[in-house]
């Protein structure tokens, strides 16, 4: 889960960098076409910005991962395999709970049936005693 968030954030950052680089390239091309900057100078500026951005992006990725790890450790949330294990355990317990619930319901029905049968038997015995005493 956290890996997805980190990946999406990094992809967003890469998209922003790409967009910025594209805008920069257009601005440089505009300056070159107006003669305010030589083609060589424009290419150098763009290359420098791309290199600097790439270097900083790696650093930002490391910082971002550290930040996420620190936050997660402070929140004491399960990560990676621990999260998946907990998810599987919960599903297993839900299945067991469902089976126990069905078994309990069957026992309640059996107890209810037994109680009815016992009441009928007691009622029959009482009726039999009354008729035997009258004779």
C-alpha positions in Angstrom: 0.0 0.0 0.0 2.7 2.5 1.0 4.8 1.4 -2.0 1.9 2.4 -4.3 1.7 5.8 -2.6 5.4 6.4 -2.9 5.3 5.3 -6.5 2.4 7.5 -7.4 4.1 10.5 -5.7 7.3 9.9 -7.5 5.5 9.5 -10.8 3.8 12.8 -10.1 7.1 14.4 -9.4 8.6 13.0 -12.6 5.5 14.3 -14.5 6.0 17.8 -13.0 9.7 17.7 -13.9 8.9 16.6 -17.4 6.3 19.4 -17.8 8.8 21.9 -16.4 11.5 20.7 -18.7 9.2 21.0 -21.6 8.2 24.5 -20.7 11.9 25.4 -20.2 12.7 24.0 -23.6 10.0 26.1 -25.2 11.2 29.2 -23.5 14.8 28.5 -24.5 13.7 27.8 -28.1 11.8 31.1 -28.1 14.9 33.0 -26.9 17.0 31.2 -29.5 14.6 32.1 -32.3 14.6 35.7 -31.2 18.4 35.7 -31.3 18.8 36.5 -27.6 20.5 33.2 -26.9 22.7 30.9 -29.1 21.5 27.4 -29.8 24.5 26.0 -28.0 23.8 28.1 -24.8 20.2 27.1 -24.9 21.1 23.4 -25.1 23.6 23.8 -22.2 20.9 25.5 -20.0 18.4 22.7 -20.7 21.0 20.0 -20.1 22.1 21.6 -16.8 18.6 21.8 -15.6 17.8 18.2 -16.5 21.0 16.9 -14.8 20.3 19.0 -11.6 16.7 17.9 -11.5 17.7 14.2 -11.9 20.2 14.4 -9.1 17.8 16.2 -6.8 15.0 13.7 -7.7 17.0 10.8 -6.3 17.7 12.8 -3.1 14.0 13.7 -2.8 13.0 10.1 -3.3 15.3 9.0 -0.4 14.0 11.8 1.8 10.4 11.0 1.0 10.9 7.3 1.8 12.5 8.1 5.1 9.7 10.5 5.9 7.1 7.8 5.2 9.0 5.2 7.2 9.3 7.6 10.2 5.6 8.4 10.1 4.6 4.7 9.8 6.9 3.7 12.7 5.4 6.4 14.9 1.9 5.4 14.0 2.8 1.8 14.6 1.0 0.6 11.5 1.8 -2.8 9.9 3.8 -2.6 6.7 4.4 -4.9 3.7 4.2 -8.6 4.6 2.8 -7.9 8.1 -0.2 -6.1 6.6 -0.9 -8.9 4.2 -0.5 -11.5 7.0 -3.0 -9.6 9.1 -5.4 -9.4 6.2 -5.2 -13.1 5.7 -5.6 -13.8 9.4 -8.7 -11.6 9.5 -10.3 -13.4 6.6 -9.5 -16.8 8.2 -11.1 -15.6 11.5 -14.2 -14.4 9.6 -14.6 -17.8 8.0 -14.2 -19.5 11.4 -16.6 -17.1 13.0 -19.2 -17.8 10.2 -18.8 -21.6 10.8 -19.1 -21.2 14.5 -22.2 -19.0 14.1 -23.8 -21.7 11.9 -23.0 -24.4 14.4 -24.4 -22.3 17.3 -27.6 -21.8 15.3 -27.9 -25.5 14.6 -27.4 -26.2 18.4 -30.1 -23.7 19.3 -32.5 -25.3 16.9 -31.7 -28.8 18.2 -32.1 -27.5 21.8 -35.4 -25.9 20.9 -36.6 -29.1 19.3 -35.5 -31.2 22.3 -37.3 -28.8 24.6 -40.5 -29.1 22.6 -40.2 -32.9 22.6 -39.6 -32.9 26.3 -42.6 -30.7 27.0 -44.7 -33.0 24.9 -43.4 -36.0 26.7 -44.1 -34.4 30.1 -47.6 -33.4 28.9 -48.3 -36.9 27.7 -47.2 -38.4 31.0 -49.4 -36.0 33.0 -52.3 -36.9 30.8 -51.6 -40.6 31.2 -51.4 -40.3 35.0 -54.7 -38.4 35.2 -56.5 -41.0 33.1 -54.9 -43.8 35.1 -56.0 -42.2 38.5 -59.6 -41.8 37.3 -59.9 -45.5 36.5 
